[in-house]
Amino acid sequence: MTISPTPAVLELVRARRGQLELIGEHVRRLLQALRGRPAAALFDEESLAAFVRARWQQRGGGDGVLRLEATNDEITVAGPDEPAISGETLAAGFSVGTSDEPRAGAPPYKSADHVAATERALRAARGRGRDELLLRDAGGAILGAASANLFLVARGEIVTPSLARGAFPGILRRATLIAARELGVAAREADVTLDDVALADDAFLTSSSLGIVSIRAIDGRPLAAPPLGSPQRALVPRLRLRVHLLLGARFLPA
């Protein structure tokens, strides 16, 4: 039986301070995306994690982003590469634009075609002075950013676009929700609009390759930082620290 070629599936794994962050979660999702293809029979979760780690160590074991790419019949590892965003930009927070065109919900896995389209959209956005794009569906609900998940801090809780609406099931998205639960912070999924973003006390993005990134402006309008000493001002740093601790494991807690 001939299996028709299907788009390659991808995972981006951050290597940082001598460890591959949540490598178990990434290889599990990659193998789930490959179910039914010959490449899925090449590895189980343990052997694929070992394969990725060996390729990383062969390249010096340095910091950066590893690109795991799987086709119908093979899995390759490239990198680690430096993030496309500078450390200064990450520290300052992202200037985010909004997409003019409605988008469909995100696929459950990253594909090479999807990532290539995202990279083209981001290059165009960066040509206009934006670091990321917020994507909206035909009903005006925000799905997230082009390459990241969106979180709002509002009235002491965090809110993120729902998977049912079309948000991408990001691994760091799930880590952030777990961190909030462990810190006793209310967290929920909901339909999110630009008005919700404008009224939020704070906003940030999550991505496995970049971590938690603050949003400093949307469509050129600065977002005011929460007042010094306020619970809202302390919430994101607390989440960032707790997420960092979670990233040291192979898998997230249930």
KAWOTA-V994059 format. One record per pair of residues at least 12 apart in sequence whose C-alpha atoms are under 8 Angstrom apart, sorted by the first residue. I is the first residue (numbers start at 1). J is the second residue. D is the distance in whole Angstrom. If there is no record, write none. Layout:
I | J | D
I | J | D
This chain:
3 | 37 | 8
5 | 71 | 8
5 | 72 | 7
6 | 71 | 7
6 | 72 | 7
7 | 71 | 7
7 | 111 | 6
7 | 112 | 6
7 | 113 | 7
8 | 69 | 6
8 | 70 | 5
8 | 71 | 5
8 | 72 | 7
8 | 111 | 6
8 | 112 | 5
8 | 113 | 8
9 | 30 | 7
9 | 33 | 7
9 | 34 | 8
9 | 69 | 6
9 | 70 | 5
9 | 71 | 7
9 | 109 | 7
9 | 110 | 6
9 | 111 | 4
9 | 112 | 6
10 | 30 | 7
10 | 67 | 7
10 | 68 | 5
10 | 69 | 5
10 | 70 | 6
10 | 109 | 8
10 | 110 | 5
10 | 111 | 6
10 | 112 | 6
11 | 26 | 6
11 | 27 | 8
11 | 30 | 7
11 | 67 | 6
11 | 68 | 5
11 | 69 | 7
11 | 110 | 7
12 | 26 | 8
12 | 65 | 6
12 | 66 | 6
12 | 67 | 5
12 | 68 | 6
12 | 208 | 7
12 | 209 | 6
13 | 26 | 7
13 | 65 | 6
13 | 66 | 5
13 | 67 | 7
13 | 68 | 8
13 | 208 | 7
13 | 209 | 6
14 | 63 | 7
14 | 64 | 6
14 | 65 | 5
14 | 66 | 6
14 | 208 | 6
14 | 209 | 5
14 | 210 | 8
15 | 61 | 8
15 | 62 | 7
15 | 63 | 5
15 | 64 | 5
15 | 65 | 6
15 | 66 | 7
15 | 80 | 7
16 | 62 | 7
16 | 63 | 5
16 | 64 | 7
17 | 62 | 8
17 | 63 | 7
18 | 61 | 7
18 | 62 | 7
18 | 63 | 7
19 | 248 | 7
20 | 53 | 8
21 | 247 | 5
21 | 248 | 6
21 | 249 | 7
21 | 250 | 7
22 | 247 | 6
22 | 248 | 7
22 | 249 | 6
22 | 250 | 4
22 | 251 | 6
22 | 252 | 7
23 | 49 | 7
23 | 250 | 5
23 | 251 | 7
24 | 45 | 7
24 | 46 | 8
24 | 49 | 7
24 | 250 | 5
24 | 251 | 5
25 | 171 | 7
25 | 250 | 7
25 | 251 | 5
25 | 252 | 7
26 | 171 | 8
27 | 45 | 6
27 | 48 | 7
27 | 49 | 6
28 | 45 | 6
29 | 109 | 8
30 | 70 | 8
30 | 109 | 8
31 | 44 | 8
31 | 45 | 8
33 | 109 | 6
34 | 70 | 8
34 | 72 | 8
37 | 72 | 5
37 | 73 | 7
38 | 72 | 6
38 | 73 | 5
38 | 74 | 8
39 | 70 | 7
39 | 71 | 7
39 | 72 | 6
39 | 73 | 4
39 | 74 | 5
39 | 75 | 7
42 | 74 | 8
52 | 77 | 7
55 | 77 | 7
56 | 79 | 8
56 | 80 | 7
59 | 79 | 8
59 | 80 | 8
62 | 80 | 7
63 | 80 | 7
63 | 82 | 8
64 | 79 | 7
64 | 80 | 5
64 | 81 | 5
64 | 82 | 5
64 | 83 | 7
65 | 79 | 6
65 | 80 | 5
65 | 81 | 5
65 | 82 | 6
65 | 83 | 7
65 | 209 | 6
66 | 78 | 6
66 | 79 | 5
66 | 80 | 5
66 | 81 | 7
67 | 79 | 6
67 | 80 | 7
69 | 112 | 8
83 | 209 | 7
83 | 210 | 7
90 | 213 | 6
90 | 214 | 8
91 | 213 | 8
92 | 214 | 8
92 | 216 | 7
93 | 213 | 6
93 | 214 | 5
93 | 215 | 5
93 | 216 | 5
94 | 130 | 8
94 | 131 | 6
94 | 132 | 7
94 | 213 | 7
94 | 214 | 6
94 | 215 | 5
94 | 216 | 6
94 | 217 | 7
95 | 129 | 8
95 | 130 | 5
95 | 131 | 5
95 | 132 | 7
95 | 215 | 6
95 | 216 | 6
95 | 217 | 5
95 | 218 | 6
95 | 219 | 8
95 | 220 | 7
96 | 130 | 5
96 | 131 | 6
96 | 132 | 5
96 | 133 | 6
96 | 134 | 7
96 | 215 | 7
96 | 216 | 8
96 | 217 | 6
96 | 218 | 5
96 | 219 | 6
96 | 220 | 8
97 | 125 | 7
97 | 130 | 6
97 | 131 | 8
97 | 132 | 6
97 | 133 | 5
97 | 134 | 6
97 | 218 | 5
97 | 219 | 5
97 | 220 | 8
98 | 133 | 5
98 | 134 | 5
98 | 135 | 6
98 | 136 | 8
98 | 218 | 8
98 | 219 | 7
99 | 133 | 6
99 | 134 | 6
99 | 135 | 5
99 | 136 | 7
101 | 136 | 8
102 | 135 | 7
102 | 136 | 5
102 | 137 | 5
102 | 138 | 5
102 | 140 | 8
103 | 135 | 7
103 | 136 | 6
103 | 137 | 5
103 | 138 | 7
104 | 137 | 6
104 | 138 | 8
104 | 166 | 7
105 | 137 | 7
105 | 143 | 7
105 | 165 | 7
105 | 166 | 4
105 | 167 | 6
105 | 168 | 8
106 | 143 | 8
106 | 166 | 5
106 | 167 | 6
106 | 168 | 5
107 | 168 | 7
108 | 168 | 7
108 | 169 | 7
118 | 146 | 6
118 | 147 | 7
121 | 133 | 8
121 | 146 | 8
122 | 146 | 7
132 | 145 | 7
132 | 146 | 7
132 | 147 | 8
133 | 145 | 5
133 | 146 | 6
134 | 146 | 6
140 | 193 | 7
141 | 191 | 6
141 | 192 | 5
141 | 193 | 5
141 | 194 | 8
142 | 161 | 7
142 | 191 | 7
142 | 192 | 5
142 | 193 | 6
142 | 194 | 7
143 | 161 | 6
143 | 162 | 8
143 | 165 | 7
143 | 166 | 6
143 | 167 | 5
143 | 168 | 8
143 | 192 | 8
144 | 161 | 7
144 | 167 | 6
144 | 168 | 8
145 | 205 | 8
147 | 207 | 7
148 | 170 | 8
148 | 205 | 6
148 | 206 | 5
148 | 207 | 5
149 | 167 | 7
149 | 168 | 7
149 | 170 | 7
149 | 173 | 6
149 | 205 | 5
149 | 206 | 5
149 | 207 | 7
150 | 203 | 7
150 | 204 | 6
150 | 205 | 5
150 | 206 | 7
151 | 203 | 6
151 | 204 | 5
151 | 205 | 6
151 | 206 | 8
152 | 197 | 7
152 | 200 | 6
152 | 201 | 8
152 | 202 | 6
152 | 203 | 4
152 | 204 | 7
153 | 200 | 6
153 | 201 | 5
153 | 202 | 5
153 | 203 | 6
153 | 232 | 7
154 | 199 | 8
154 | 200 | 5
154 | 201 | 5
154 | 202 | 7
155 | 200 | 8
155 | 201 | 7
155 | 232 | 8
156 | 185 | 7
156 | 186 | 7
156 | 231 | 7
156 | 232 | 6
157 | 185 | 6
157 | 186 | 5
157 | 187 | 6
157 | 188 | 8
158 | 185 | 8
158 | 186 | 6
158 | 187 | 5
158 | 188 | 7
159 | 187 | 6
159 | 188 | 5
159 | 189 | 6
159 | 190 | 7
160 | 188 | 7
160 | 189 | 5
160 | 190 | 6
160 | 192 | 7
161 | 189 | 5
161 | 190 | 5
161 | 191 | 6
161 | 192 | 6
162 | 189 | 5
162 | 190 | 5
162 | 191 | 6
163 | 189 | 8
165 | 191 | 7
170 | 207 | 7
170 | 208 | 8
171 | 207 | 8
171 | 208 | 7
172 | 206 | 6
172 | 207 | 6
172 | 208 | 6
172 | 211 | 7
173 | 206 | 6
173 | 207 | 7
175 | 243 | 6
175 | 246 | 7
175 | 252 | 7
176 | 239 | 7
176 | 243 | 6
178 | 253 | 8
179 | 239 | 6
179 | 242 | 6
179 | 243 | 6
179 | 246 | 8
180 | 239 | 7
183 | 239 | 8
198 | 223 | 8
201 | 224 | 8
201 | 225 | 7
201 | 226 | 6
201 | 232 | 7
202 | 215 | 8
202 | 223 | 8
202 | 224 | 8
202 | 225 | 7
202 | 226 | 7
202 | 232 | 7
203 | 215 | 6
212 | 240 | 7
